[in-house]
Amino acid sequence: MTPINHLPPSSSNPFPLPSGDQNYIISALHYLKEHQGSRSSLSKRDFILLQKDEKTDGLFEEVFGLSQKNSSYDQILEQRLTLWENLSPNHKQAKEKILSFLQNPFQNRLDLQSLFLTTIPDIWEHSAFTSRLQWLYLNNNRLTSLPISLGSLSKLRCLYLNSNRLTSVAACLGNLSKLRWLYLNNNRLTSLPTSLESLSNLRWLRLDHNELSSIPSSLGTLSQLQWLYLNSNQLTFIPASLGNLASLKELRLDHNELLSIPPSLGTLSNLQWLYLNSNQLTSIIASLERLTNLQWLNLEDNELTSIPASLGNLTSLKELRLDHNPLSSLPQRIFQLPSTCKIHIKGCPLSSKTLQELPMGLNTRKYTGPRIFFTAP
């Protein structure tokens, strides 16, 4: 028999040998283990034969996260689920979904959202979850805490915990090393654990609409992070370490209580969207001029009395919102932004001199500057 790693694979069947051959099945299983294959690489008949074959004892469970003696779930897990189900009538539907996941080796997603759950069972160290579960939806429930075993989900890529009643984040979430999407928005969080710094593969982190008054500087170590939502909290201070988030594309800090922002934000060279609106900012750092990829800058509803002329160097900018600030004047350099840019200055007490200095011919076809939206006195 030709070794499995020398066989020419195809999209439909990577193992072109007679189906049902025992050596074929064992070789296929070793191949799946080595190449992190899936159940779909085997025919249903071979999968059943493999599940019953004593010669593959242990290897089957390692690849598929299922026990040969009981391919659905073991007795201990069933007992835990039954005890948990008896705690609330809301748990019945959730238990059925969990059992469906355990019995289906194709499945890598588990949807438990919007079931009015106040708790979830402490079962996540089971091999079916640790080897297969990649997407877990627990959002729109009434959870106030999380079991420690949730940190055992070594394959998890996406975790939805938004719209619950969490007041803190379990430190065990820092063990989810493959996590890319973490949604914790719309909870009641007042603090964050430093263990989140271990989520080195995280791309998207939503912490908006909570009750955070500060964030740990360790968030600045998440080098792969591209989207960070911290809006609608109670933040008064932003750590300078956020300037280390070199991959960041969008940063939302709006609707907080910020009095200033650190100059280090000017080093976020990949940033495209920056929301600082609805804070208490009285000035803007000049280092923002280094954000050459910035397309959207929202500064409306602050306490700005002036803005730096260097913002006129943001040649990629498509939208600059300055509405509802106590601005009486604007630097002329702002009006040299590209024609694709929109500048909003409505609700600002611009002086008559500033209004006279606005570019001539704003409403004519010959005008090639940025589009300006303002309120005349």
Secondary structure, 3 states (H helix, E strand, C coil): CCCHHHCCCCCCCCCCCCCCCHHHHHHHHHHHHHHCCCHHHCCHHHHHHHHHCHHHCCHHHHHHCCCCCCCCCCHHHHHHHHHHHCCCCCHHHHHHHHHHHHHCCCCCEEECCCCCCCCCCCCCCCHHHHHHCCEEECCCCCCCCCCHHHHHCCCCCEEECCCCCCCCCCHHHHHCCCCCEEECCCCCCCCCCHHHHHCCCCCEEECCCCCCCCCCHHHHHCCCCCEEECCCCCCCCCCHHHHHCCCCCEEECCCCCCCCCCHHHHHCCCCCEEECCCCCCCCCCHHHHHCCCCCEEECCCCCCCCCCHHHHHCCCCCEEECCCCCCCCCCHHHHHCCCCCEEEECCCCCCHHHHHCCCCCCCCCCCCCCEEEECCC
